[in-house]
């Protein structure tokens, strides 16, 4: 209703200005021009703020370049009329080129201005971008509450869109994961006490969310927080710092040494003959030799070796006699 009122007021104002400059014809001209501008405004409603700011930036850059090049032509033996024509042509050409270049790189422009150029030089690395997997994982809530993360936490809008698509999925498991991710985001914003920012930047030419995350991290000189193994590798190859919660969890697991004795409950059978498997409190898998008959019982085992893999750590043991 407010927008409609503003349009009517503008149309009445245009007709009033037309009346002051003439008679009924002036009213018609003023009203027609006002209506034309309103139609133009309605047609431009899909233009984003970042696109508009990029266009203005390109226009200003074009005007500056046209002025500099025009001043260079002023020292040539051109007549005033020819020099005036050259200046007009240069202004049109450079303004057009500036706007086109700025619009083509509007994502970079909208990202760079608030986060790189106006940022303190000593704050590089204080920006952390969350990906979809780490939000759904859920452990980010506890990490935020313990204040191990500092600085600005960025949640891109394209990650929010992906979460919403997962939450609207027809697959019940995916739908549950997506809704869990949205709830976790709500919890982080309300309880973490950190500077959480929803970032509007997008990369229309790129469809994959992981590729967008990598581009955004490069532009912001930020780190990516994830549990996605493939994203971890791709981002690292491209020189982006990655914080992987799984690697953090593995690093925090208690260290055990060969010969150490521990109490363990045997849960299930192992893959090899007569093997059994149990788990430590932190989820570490423990393989026990010659213990299949003891499934469901608590036993003492002695560590024989520890195997560290990309998926986590496995401890091999034997029954303590």
N, C-alpha and C positions, 0 to 999 in steps of 0.2 A: 504494500500500500504506500509506503514512503517513497519507493522508486517511482510509482505512478504519479504521485503528487509532485515530485521533482520534475518529471517530464512535462506535466501540465503547466507548472509554473514557468518552466523554460520556454514553452511554446507561447504562453501569454506574454512573457517578457519580449520575445522576438517580435510578436505582432505589435506590441506597444512601441518598440524602437522603430519599426516600419511605419507606423502611423505618424510618429514625430518627424520623420524624414519625408513624408508625403501624405497622400490621401488614402483612399481605399486600395489603390494599387500598391502603395507602400505596405499596407496591412497584409495584403495577399503575398507580396514578396517576402516580408518578414516571417509570416506564418509558414510559407513554403520552405524557406531556408531552415527555419527551426525544425520543421517536420523532417526535412532531409537529414539534418544532423542527428535527430533522434533515431531515425532508421539506421544511420551509420553506427550509432552507439549500440543499438541492439545487435547489429551484425558483428560487432567487435567484442561481444560478451565472452567469446571463447578465448580471447587473447589473454594469456597469463601475465601476471605482474613481472615475472622474470623475463618474458619475451618483450614486454614494453620497456623495462629498464635496459635491456640489451639494445633495443632499437635506439633509445635516446643516447646511450653511450656511443653507439656507432655513428649516429648523426653528429654528435659533438666532435668526435674524432675526425669525421669527414670534413666538417667546417674548418677545423684547425689545419688539416692538410691542404685544403683548398686555399686558405689564406696564405700559407707559407709558399705554396707553389705559385700563386697569383702574384705575390710580392716579388718572386724571382723573375716573372715575366715583365714586371714594371720597369726593369732596367734595360729591356730590349727596346729597339726603335719602333715601337708600335704606336699607332694613332690612339687617342683616348677612346674612340668608339670601338676599335678592334680589341683594345685591352679590356674594355668593359664586357665585350662578348666572351673573351677568353675566361674572364673571372666567373661569369655566369655558367659557362660550360664546365669549368673545373669544379665549381660548387656542386652542380648537379651530379657529375660523375663521382666525385669523392664521397658525397653524402650517400649516394646509392650503394657504392662499394662498401662503405663503412657500416651501413645498416645491414646489408646482406651478410657480411662477414660476422657481425655481432650476433645476428639471428642464427646463423649456422653453428656458432659456438656458444649459444645461450646457456647451455647446461654448465659449461666451464665458467662462463661469466658469473652466473648466479651463485656458483659454489665458491669461486675464488674471492669475490668481494668480501663476504662476511667472515670467512674462515682462514684465509691465507694472507691477504694483503693488509688487513687491519688487525692481524693477530700479533702479539708480542713475539719477538724473535726467540725468546728463551722458552716459549711454550710449545715448541714442536714436540709431537709425541704425546701431548696431553689429550688428544682426541681418540676415542675408542668407538668403533662402529660395531654394532651388534648384527649378526646375521640371523636368518630364520631358525637354523638348527639350534643355536645356543639359547634362543628364547624358548623354544618348545622343550628343550632339555630340562629347564627349571632350576638348575643349580646356580644360575646367575643371580637369583634372588638372595641366597645366602652369601654369595661373594660380595654383592653390593652392600649388604647389611654389615659385613665385617670390615668395610672400608678399605679392602685391598685394591679397589679401583678408585682412581681419582681423576679429576679433570672433567671434560665434557663427554657425555655419553650420547652418541648419535644413533638414532633409529630412522633409517631411510623410509620414505613413504612407499617405495616399491617393495620393501620387506613387509610393511603393513598390508599392502595389497595381496602379497603372496599368502600371508597368514589368514586373511579373510577368505581367499579362495579355498585354502585347505579347510577352514572352518565351515564353508558352505558345500563341501564335497559330499557326494552321495555315499562314499565309502564311510561306514561308521567309525572305523579306526582313525582314518585321516581327519574326519570331522572332530573327533574327540581331541586329537593332537592340536588341531588349529584353535579350538576353543580354549584348550589349556594354555597355548601360547598367548592368546589375547588376555587371559586372566593374569598370567605372569607379568605381562607388560603393565597392566593396571596396578599390580602389586609393586612393581619396581618404581613407577611414577609416584605412588602414594607413600611408600615406606622406606625407600632406599636413602633419601636425603641427598642424592647426587643431582648434578645438573643434567637433566634428561632433555634432549632436544629432538623433535620430529623434523627431519630434514626433507625439504620439498624437492630437492634436486633429482632429476631423472635423466636417463640417456635413451632417448626414443629410438636411436638407431640400433640399440642392443636389446635383445629380448630376454636373455638369460640373467637371472638375478645375481648369480655368482660373478659374472662378467661386470655387471653394474657395480657390485661391491668393490671389486678390484679397481675400477676406474675412479670411483668416489674416494677410496683410500689413497690413491695416488694424488688426486687433486687436493685433498685435505691434509696430506702427509700424516695420515692417521694409521692406527693399528686396527686390525680386524679381530674381534673376539668370536670364536667359533668352536664347534665340536666336529665339523665336517672335515674328514681327512683329505678329500680331493681339493676342496677350497684351500685348505692349509698348504698343500703342496704347490698349487697354481700361484697363490699369492706370494709364497716364499720365493719361488723362481723369479717372479717379477720384482723382487726387492722390497716387498711389503712386510712389515713386522706383523706376526700373527700370534695371538694369545689363544692357546688351545686348552680348554678346561680339562680334557682327558689327560693331556700331558701334565698339567698341574696336579691332577688327582693321583697319577702314577708317581709323581715326584714326592708326594706327601705320604705315600704308603710307608709303613715301618720297614726298616731294613732287617733282613734276616740273613744269617750266615750258615754255611755248611756245618753240621754238628749240633746246631741249636735245637732244643727240644720244645715242642708246643703241644697244647691240648686241642684236639680237633674232633668235630662230629662228622662221621662219614655219611654223605648224603645220597650218592648214587654210584652206579658202575662207571668205570672208565672205559676208554676206547680199546686199550690193550688188554691182553689176557690177565685176569685176576687183579686188575687195577681198580681202585676206588677213588672217588673225588669228594673233597670237602671244601669249605670256603671259610676264609677269615672274615672278621667283622667288617672289613672295608671292601669285601667282595673279591679279594684275590683268590684265584683257584689254586687248590693244593691237591696234587696227585700223590696217592699213597700206593706203594707197591704191595702186592700180596694181601690186600685188605677187603676184597669183594665180599667175603663172608661176614664182615663186621659192619655192613651197611645199617645205619640207624643207631649205631653205638658211638660213644665218645672214647677216643683212644689217645695215647701219647705217641707222637711221631717225631722222628729226627730228620732234619733237613739234610738232603744229599746234594742238591744243586738248585740254582735259581735261573730261570730263563726269562729274559726281557724281550718282549716282542712289541710290534707297533700297536697291537690290540691291547696290550697290557702285560702283566707279569704273571708267570706261572712258577709255582714252587713244587719241586719234586722231593718226596720224603719216603721214608721207610718206617715200619712199625718199630717202636722203641721196646726192646726186650727187657 
